[in-house]
Amino acid sequence: MDLVLFVVLLILVAIAAGLVGSLTGLGGGVVVIPLLIIFFGASVPIAIGTGFVTILATSSATGAAYVRDRLSDIRIGMFLEIATVPGALVGATVTVFLTHANLESALLIALGVVLFAIIPGSLARRHIELPAPQPQDARSKMLGLTGEYHDEVLDQDVAYRAARTTPALGVMLGAGAVSGMFGIGGGVFKVLALERFLNLPMKVSTATSNFMIGVTAAAGAGVMLAAGYVNPILAAPVAVGTASGAFLGSRLLPGLRNRTVRLLFLPVIAALAIEMVLRGFGLP
Amino acid sequence: MTPDEPAVIEPPRVHRLPDEAYTRMTLVLRLGLGISLAVLLGGLVAYVLAYPGTSSQSVLAHNPILSYLSLSGLGAGLAAGSIGAVLTLGLIVLVATPIVRVVSGLYYFRKVGERAMTAITFTVLVLLLLGLLVIGPHIR
């Protein structure tokens, strides 16, 4: 393929991925990585390395608004990063070792399976604005894992406190490993832990997950970049396109961020996941 | 109180960093993303103009980043005006943006005297640098 066409197509795909990823909350990586492998001929580790670039661009493009609006709980996010960052370092290291051992097809199958796993997770979100209060555990009290934000829709100040920090740390370790291994944000798993274990309000969970995704991705991206698994000619158009798409998604079409968009989008992810698994097994 | 009745829970005491911390972190994100995208876009346009006949297969087969992963290699590349070095710099700024955000978190937790959160944030920072400076180069 001609270079100009290649770059233009990459930018267009990345804009679409950033747009859809920000509207559904799934991030751009779940679309970009399979498409890079299937349609652009990228190797699995290079596609994963580029996946981190999409996460970093999306997270920074949308994260600034969350931090500005005080929805992102930096204290809780930083506390949980103590689990997601080592998880991501281990995950990215495993990916590099699997690549060195010529086990890219195993990586491809695992990636397809993880994409499938995201689908029920993204549909199972509770969408409860304000959860019933639960007692703070000792660790949460010690670290002061509480906060408050002004809810524009409910027109009230909402105070919250983090509960059950131990299982939340466990889930975050796993979420970090998945993110580090496959170059995806893993926001579905993070939001699940923030909502269901820490018992945070939905808006705080989403914004804090976004804050954490950026830091977790920096851990995985650091390993993959330093190990030489990010191709800048591939990553540059993807970064520019994803950031533009995510910015558009968060500014122009907030009304579309609902279950319908997810339901339309999830079959696409399912089809890509099937293709990845089939390729992993060497089937056409 | 019967087991079905919810426990009475006192309203939480809200812990929050100073407003300045949120303003600075927003600035870090915007600046980091803006600089990295500007560098990446500039490098990309320069690459397309410099190598119009290159095929996508050639792009995928030759990863220029490998020459610029050391500080000396990147410095020499930038001094020589290498487009690969410019693109690598853009990627490094993109990866560094969340790390700088952690550094600013460390600064503010320390400033308000929160020892436990300062220790946690410092540990996260050390782990991030470990991945970038030790683990990645070691397994290359």
HADDOCK unambig.tbl for C-alpha pairs under 7 A between the chains (distance, minus, plus):
assign (segid A and resid 1 and name CA) (segid B and resid 55 and name CA) 5.54 0.50 0.50
assign (segid A and resid 1 and name CA) (segid B and resid 56 and name CA) 5.23 0.50 0.50
assign (segid A and resid 2 and name CA) (segid B and resid 54 and name CA) 6.79 0.50 0.50
assign (segid A and resid 2 and name CA) (segid B and resid 55 and name CA) 5.08 0.50 0.50
assign (segid A and resid 2 and name CA) (segid B and resid 56 and name CA) 6.25 0.50 0.50
assign (segid A and resid 3 and name CA) (segid B and resid 48 and name CA) 6.99 0.50 0.50
assign (segid A and resid 3 and name CA) (segid B and resid 52 and name CA) 6.46 0.50 0.50
assign (segid A and resid 3 and name CA) (segid B and resid 53 and name CA) 6.89 0.50 0.50
assign (segid A and resid 3 and name CA) (segid B and resid 54 and name CA) 5.64 0.50 0.50
assign (segid A and resid 3 and name CA) (segid B and resid 55 and name CA) 5.31 0.50 0.50
assign (segid A and resid 3 and name CA) (segid B and resid 56 and name CA) 5.64 0.50 0.50
assign (segid A and resid 4 and name CA) (segid B and resid 48 and name CA) 6.63 0.50 0.50
assign (segid A and resid 6 and name CA) (segid B and resid 56 and name CA) 6.30 0.50 0.50
assign (segid A and resid 42 and name CA) (segid B and resid 60 and name CA) 6.49 0.50 0.50
assign (segid A and resid 56 and name CA) (segid B and resid 94 and name CA) 6.76 0.50 0.50
assign (segid A and resid 56 and name CA) (segid B and resid 95 and name CA) 6.95 0.50 0.50
assign (segid A and resid 57 and name CA) (segid B and resid 33 and name CA) 6.93 0.50 0.50
assign (segid A and resid 60 and name CA) (segid B and resid 29 and name CA) 5.56 0.50 0.50
assign (segid A and resid 60 and name CA) (segid B and resid 33 and name CA) 6.30 0.50 0.50
assign (segid A and resid 64 and name CA) (segid B and resid 26 and name CA) 4.76 0.50 0.50
assign (segid A and resid 64 and name CA) (segid B and resid 29 and name CA) 5.91 0.50 0.50
assign (segid A and resid 64 and name CA) (segid B and resid 30 and name CA) 6.57 0.50 0.50
assign (segid A and resid 67 and name CA) (segid B and resid 22 and name CA) 5.98 0.50 0.50
assign (segid A and resid 67 and name CA) (segid B and resid 26 and name CA) 6.02 0.50 0.50
assign (segid A and resid 68 and name CA) (segid B and resid 22 and name CA) 6.12 0.50 0.50
assign (segid A and resid 68 and name CA) (segid B and resid 23 and name CA) 6.43 0.50 0.50
assign (segid A and resid 68 and name CA) (segid B and resid 26 and name CA) 5.98 0.50 0.50
assign (segid A and resid 78 and name CA) (segid B and resid 121 and name CA) 6.32 0.50 0.50
assign (segid A and resid 79 and name CA) (segid B and resid 120 and name CA) 6.52 0.50 0.50
assign (segid A and resid 81 and name CA) (segid B and resid 124 and name CA) 6.60 0.50 0.50
assign (segid A and resid 82 and name CA) (segid B and resid 120 and name CA) 6.79 0.50 0.50
assign (segid A and resid 82 and name CA) (segid B and resid 124 and name CA) 5.80 0.50 0.50
assign (segid A and resid 85 and name CA) (segid B and resid 124 and name CA) 6.94 0.50 0.50
assign (segid A and resid 85 and name CA) (segid B and resid 127 and name CA) 6.96 0.50 0.50
assign (segid A and resid 86 and name CA) (segid B and resid 127 and name CA) 6.93 0.50 0.50
assign (segid A and resid 89 and name CA) (segid B and resid 131 and name CA) 6.23 0.50 0.50
assign (segid A and resid 135 and name CA) (segid B and resid 9 and name CA) 6.63 0.50 0.50
assign (segid A and resid 143 and name CA) (segid B and resid 116 and name CA) 6.79 0.50 0.50
assign (segid A and resid 143 and name CA) (segid B and resid 117 and name CA) 6.90 0.50 0.50
assign (segid A and resid 144 and name CA) (segid B and resid 15 and name CA) 5.98 0.50 0.50
assign (segid A and resid 146 and name CA) (segid B and resid 12 and name CA) 6.48 0.50 0.50
assign (segid A and resid 146 and name CA) (segid B and resid 13 and name CA) 6.76 0.50 0.50
assign (segid A and resid 146 and name CA) (segid B and resid 14 and name CA) 5.26 0.50 0.50
assign (segid A and resid 146 and name CA) (segid B and resid 15 and name CA) 5.65 0.50 0.50
assign (segid A and resid 147 and name CA) (segid B and resid 14 and name CA) 4.75 0.50 0.50
assign (segid A and resid 147 and name CA) (segid B and resid 15 and name CA) 5.61 0.50 0.50
assign (segid A and resid 147 and name CA) (segid B and resid 16 and name CA) 6.45 0.50 0.50
assign (segid A and resid 148 and name CA) (segid B and resid 14 and name CA) 6.30 0.50 0.50
assign (segid A and resid 159 and name CA) (segid B and resid 12 and name CA) 6.68 0.50 0.50
assign (segid A and resid 160 and name CA) (segid B and resid 12 and name CA) 6.49 0.50 0.50
assign (segid A and resid 161 and name CA) (segid B and resid 12 and name CA) 6.15 0.50 0.50
assign (segid A and resid 214 and name CA) (segid B and resid 98 and name CA) 5.95 0.50 0.50
assign (segid A and resid 215 and name CA) (segid B and resid 98 and name CA) 5.32 0.50 0.50
assign (segid A and resid 215 and name CA) (segid B and resid 99 and name CA) 6.77 0.50 0.50
assign (segid A and resid 218 and name CA) (segid B and resid 95 and name CA) 5.37 0.50 0.50
assign (segid A and resid 218 and name CA) (segid B and resid 98 and name CA) 6.52 0.50 0.50
assign (segid A and resid 219 and name CA) (segid B and resid 128 and name CA) 5.14 0.50 0.50
assign (segid A and resid 219 and name CA) (segid B and resid 131 and name CA) 6.09 0.50 0.50
assign (segid A and resid 221 and name CA) (segid B and resid 95 and name CA) 6.70 0.50 0.50
assign (segid A and resid 222 and name CA) (segid B and resid 95 and name CA) 6.78 0.50 0.50
assign (segid A and resid 222 and name CA) (segid B and resid 131 and name CA) 5.65 0.50 0.50
assign (segid A and resid 222 and name CA) (segid B and resid 132 and name CA) 4.20 0.50 0.50
assign (segid A and resid 222 and name CA) (segid B and resid 136 and name CA) 6.84 0.50 0.50
assign (segid A and resid 223 and name CA) (segid B and resid 131 and name CA) 5.04 0.50 0.50
assign (segid A and resid 223 and name CA) (segid B and resid 132 and name CA) 5.27 0.50 0.50
assign (segid A and resid 223 and name CA) (segid B and resid 135 and name CA) 6.29 0.50 0.50
assign (segid A and resid 223 and name CA) (segid B and resid 136 and name CA) 4.08 0.50 0.50
assign (segid A and resid 224 and name CA) (segid B and resid 136 and name CA) 6.34 0.50 0.50
assign (segid A and resid 226 and name CA) (segid B and resid 69 and name CA) 6.42 0.50 0.50
assign (segid A and resid 226 and name CA) (segid B and resid 132 and name CA) 5.93 0.50 0.50
assign (segid A and resid 226 and name CA) (segid B and resid 136 and name CA) 4.60 0.50 0.50
assign (segid A and resid 226 and name CA) (segid B and resid 137 and name CA) 5.25 0.50 0.50
assign (segid A and resid 227 and name CA) (segid B and resid 136 and name CA) 4.55 0.50 0.50
assign (segid A and resid 227 and name CA) (segid B and resid 137 and name CA) 5.32 0.50 0.50
assign (segid A and resid 227 and name CA) (segid B and resid 139 and name CA) 6.27 0.50 0.50
assign (segid A and resid 227 and name CA) (segid B and resid 140 and name CA) 4.17 0.50 0.50
assign (segid A and resid 228 and name CA) (segid B and resid 65 and name CA) 6.52 0.50 0.50
assign (segid A and resid 228 and name CA) (segid B and resid 66 and name CA) 5.71 0.50 0.50
assign (segid A and resid 228 and name CA) (segid B and resid 140 and name CA) 6.56 0.50 0.50
assign (segid A and resid 231 and name CA) (segid B and resid 63 and name CA) 5.40 0.50 0.50
assign (segid A and resid 231 and name CA) (segid B and resid 65 and name CA) 6.45 0.50 0.50
assign (segid A and resid 232 and name CA) (segid B and resid 65 and name CA) 6.66 0.50 0.50
assign (segid A and resid 232 and name CA) (segid B and resid 87 and name CA) 5.82 0.50 0.50
assign (segid A and resid 232 and name CA) (segid B and resid 88 and name CA) 6.25 0.50 0.50
assign (segid A and resid 233 and name CA) (segid B and resid 59 and name CA) 6.87 0.50 0.50
assign (segid A and resid 236 and name CA) (segid B and resid 40 and name CA) 5.33 0.50 0.50
assign (segid A and resid 236 and name CA) (segid B and resid 41 and name CA) 6.79 0.50 0.50
assign (segid A and resid 236 and name CA) (segid B and resid 44 and name CA) 6.58 0.50 0.50
assign (segid A and resid 240 and name CA) (segid B and resid 37 and name CA) 6.01 0.50 0.50
assign (segid A and resid 240 and name CA) (segid B and resid 41 and name CA) 6.90 0.50 0.50
